[in-house]
């Protein structure tokens, strides 16, 4: 981000200038931004070169750095922190905005989720020509886009509904009838999707039916891919080529990769808030030799860890669970109340080593994931160097 920080100090209008002449897709939401941005980049690449962030730096400095590194590139796929979306949209005037989901996150930084919904709704209202690719299964996202004149609705799924038990517009209860939801006493209800998932297929306008085969696990990533394809098609990509390209994405800044650590093949998963943790926990292989859960409480993570009590940890049986990270004790208390047998090893690398040999799932929040990736990269470099010398 350093280049972007310096550029903004020199010229605060630099983002506006960098956005001119580009057809840009902005991607935002509580969870899935980096993954969907990478998939959108792959899908748009069927049309030409794409400017994007490789590392998920999704605030002003990171966005400026990414755009300045790709001068003259007409297409862009940019991840944006949800708090920054309104003013970034004003600067870049995007061709499309992808709205993934909204749920509670770091209250000490982000604030109440209904406030974010109102801000995003007001921000997009100023850009009626921008195509909004919105998840109709997420009540808060649907509220943001409901009155927008240019919406493509995608049934991307929504496994977390605890933050939308009441209507964000009227305060009336939200009633669920299967996949359909509606607000009692108002006309606010789930829109009919233009794109939706049907088994292994992605279906879309004009009878489109495409195989959707992904390298990444989980239902949420299938929804992310559906929105990425819809965004690329909105900018003129061929649907079949876009879907095939999105399916090639395998790793996002170390997420989902498997690293050999001694006798352990450790798969690394990242989760940062209750909805993300619930989705990541659903990906855990029940036959794994161990599960390491690493939690820190630094500023980027949110120093308030009360959200641990919103996550269902109750369904781990037959897997050796290890509580780890700087806040391993807080996590251990939560696991105890969930009835999960576990051990506590604060250092994540040692926690992995404490598991039986074989496949180990490692689920970590932001700084725990970052630090573990750094440590494992160092181990890999040393190992590779030793092998070359021998």
C-alpha angles and dihedrals in degrees: 000000000000094000091051092049091053093044092052091050091052095043120008090194093059094108091057090052094047091052095057116108094012132114101220134188115202118202122200142158140113095274135021099028098129094043094048092045090053091048091047090050090052092048093047090047087074084073099043145291115339129207112219146139114267094194106044097250092160105172129085099282094047092048093049091048092051095048094044090053090060107049115179094014108135099200126061136178110193130184112218131192107240093239090055098046098095097056094036088054089051090052101043100031090210126213088224140009121204114211109195109173143313126221139143114299134158104346091191090061110018103035129205115351096227089059089055090049091054092047094051092046091052092044095053092045087071091060108054093160094058114099110235116209100200134182105235091194091066111078096205093047090048089053091053093052101030097100097034113118096219112048133150107197118212124189093220096157132247120221094176118064102154093105094053105051088123130042112266089215104045106011090236119136120275111231120204121208105179107299092342122089133184140178113245114239096014138072093245108119142140109298120229108263123241089199127032142163119250111183107295092347135086113217126197148159122326093021097301112172118178134172109243110201115170134193090209123078131236140051092262091062090054088056090047090052092049091055092045091053092047090052093049092048089050087059093049106271122144108256096224094048091045093052093048091049094048089053092061095067108111110163136022116199091322097317117137093008121131118227126192109232108179107293092351131088100206119198111202121218127178127212128169109175139019096276092047092046092051091052093045092048089055088060094058112119106235090211093059118128090229147353120218114195111193121191129180127180103210124137095270089051096046115258092232108081097181087115088077087081091059092060120088107229093161101103104070111112125157093013121107105236123201123192109215145161133068090303096043091131093056089050091047090056090052092048090049092055089047089056093241115150109226148149126229122233112160098201109073095211091053089044090057090048090052092062124089114269115276137049114000125186115216117196115183140166123237108288093029089055092045094049094045091050090051092049093047091049088054091051091048092051092050091047093049091047091052092049091052092050092050 
